[in-house]
Amino acid sequence: MQGSEDFLQDGLQFVCVDETSKNEQTFARKYGRAYSGERAELKDVFVQGDRYSLVTALTVDGYIASDVVPGSLDSMDFLEFIQEKVVRPNVVLPWIELNYH
C-alpha cells in the first residue's frame, strides 16, 4: 500500500473500471402503468438471445483496456482482466461498488 505522500495531486494514477452486459432483453420494460383496478399489459417480443459482458478501464487520458466476453463476467474473469490488462506501476484502483440497479 502506498502512503499518501506517494500520490500525485493530478489524478493521473487513478483508473476507473466498469462492467455492463447486453442481451436482447436489456431494453425490455420491467414495470408498467395502468389505470387503478386494471392490469398493466406488456406487448413485447420474447427473445432469448446471446448475452455479452463488457468491462473497461478508463483513466483521465482515455481507455487503457477493454474486454468482451460471451455470457456473464464472473469474478475470476474480472480478476484476470485487472491483473493482466490494468495493473501497472503507480496505478491506484479505488474499490467502490455501486448498486444502482
C-alpha positions as CSV (number, residue, x, y, z in Angstrom):
1,M,0.0,0.0,0.0
2,Q,1.3,3.4,-0.9
3,G,1.4,6.2,1.5
4,S,-0.5,9.4,0.7
5,E,2.8,11.2,0.1
6,D,3.3,8.9,-3.0
7,F,0.2,10.0,-4.7
8,L,0.2,12.6,-7.4
9,Q,-2.2,15.5,-7.0
10,D,-3.5,15.5,-10.6
11,G,-5.4,12.2,-10.5
12,L,-3.3,10.6,-13.2
13,Q,-2.8,7.4,-11.1
14,F,-6.5,6.6,-10.8
15,V,-8.2,4.0,-13.0
16,C,-11.9,3.6,-13.1
17,V,-13.3,0.1,-14.1
18,D,-16.9,-0.6,-15.0
19,E,-18.8,-3.7,-16.3
20,T,-22.0,-3.9,-18.2
21,S,-23.9,-6.6,-20.1
22,K,-26.1,-6.7,-23.1
23,N,-28.7,-9.2,-24.4
24,E,-31.8,-8.9,-26.5
25,Q,-33.9,-8.3,-23.3
26,T,-31.8,-5.5,-22.0
27,F,-34.2,-2.8,-23.0
28,A,-37.4,-4.6,-22.2
29,R,-39.5,-2.8,-19.6
30,K,-39.8,-4.5,-16.2
31,Y,-42.7,-2.3,-14.9
32,G,-45.8,-0.9,-16.5
33,R,-48.6,1.6,-15.8
34,A,-52.3,1.1,-15.8
35,Y,-55.5,2.8,-14.5
36,S,-56.5,2.0,-11.0
37,G,-58.0,-1.5,-10.8
38,E,-56.7,-2.6,-14.2
39,R,-53.7,-4.8,-15.0
40,A,-50.8,-3.4,-17.0
41,E,-50.2,-5.2,-20.3
42,L,-46.8,-5.9,-21.8
43,K,-46.7,-6.1,-25.5
44,D,-43.2,-7.2,-26.5
45,V,-41.5,-9.9,-28.4
46,F,-39.9,-12.6,-26.2
47,V,-36.4,-13.1,-27.4
48,Q,-33.7,-15.3,-25.9
49,G,-30.5,-14.2,-27.5
50,D,-26.8,-14.3,-26.8
51,R,-25.6,-12.4,-23.8
52,Y,-22.3,-10.4,-23.8
53,S,-20.5,-8.7,-20.9
54,L,-18.2,-5.7,-21.4
55,V,-15.6,-4.5,-18.9
56,T,-13.4,-1.4,-19.5
57,A,-10.7,0.6,-17.7
58,L,-10.6,4.3,-18.0
59,T,-8.1,7.0,-17.0
60,V,-8.0,10.7,-17.4
61,D,-6.2,10.1,-20.7
62,G,-8.8,7.7,-22.1
63,Y,-9.4,3.9,-22.2
64,I,-6.5,1.7,-21.3
65,A,-8.1,-1.7,-21.6
66,S,-11.4,-3.3,-22.5
67,D,-12.7,-6.9,-22.9
68,V,-15.9,-8.5,-24.2
69,V,-16.8,-12.0,-23.0
70,P,-19.7,-14.1,-24.1
71,G,-22.1,-14.8,-21.3
72,S,-21.7,-13.2,-17.8
73,L,-18.5,-11.9,-16.4
74,D,-17.6,-13.8,-13.3
75,S,-15.2,-12.8,-10.5
76,M,-12.3,-14.8,-12.0
77,D,-12.8,-13.2,-15.4
78,F,-12.8,-9.8,-13.7
79,L,-9.7,-10.6,-11.6
80,E,-7.9,-11.8,-14.7
81,F,-8.8,-8.6,-16.6
82,I,-7.5,-6.5,-13.7
83,Q,-4.2,-8.4,-13.3
84,E,-3.4,-8.8,-17.0
85,K,-4.6,-5.6,-18.6
86,V,-5.0,-2.9,-15.9
87,V,-2.4,-3.2,-13.1
88,R,0.7,-1.2,-13.8
89,P,3.3,0.6,-11.6
90,N,1.8,3.6,-9.8
91,V,-1.8,2.7,-10.6
92,V,-4.4,3.3,-7.9
93,L,-7.6,1.3,-8.1
94,P,-10.1,2.6,-5.6
95,W,-12.8,0.0,-4.9
96,I,-16.3,1.4,-4.8
97,E,-19.2,-1.0,-5.6
98,L,-22.2,1.0,-6.6
99,N,-25.5,-0.9,-6.7
100,Y,-27.9,1.5,-8.6
101,H,-29.9,-1.1,-10.4
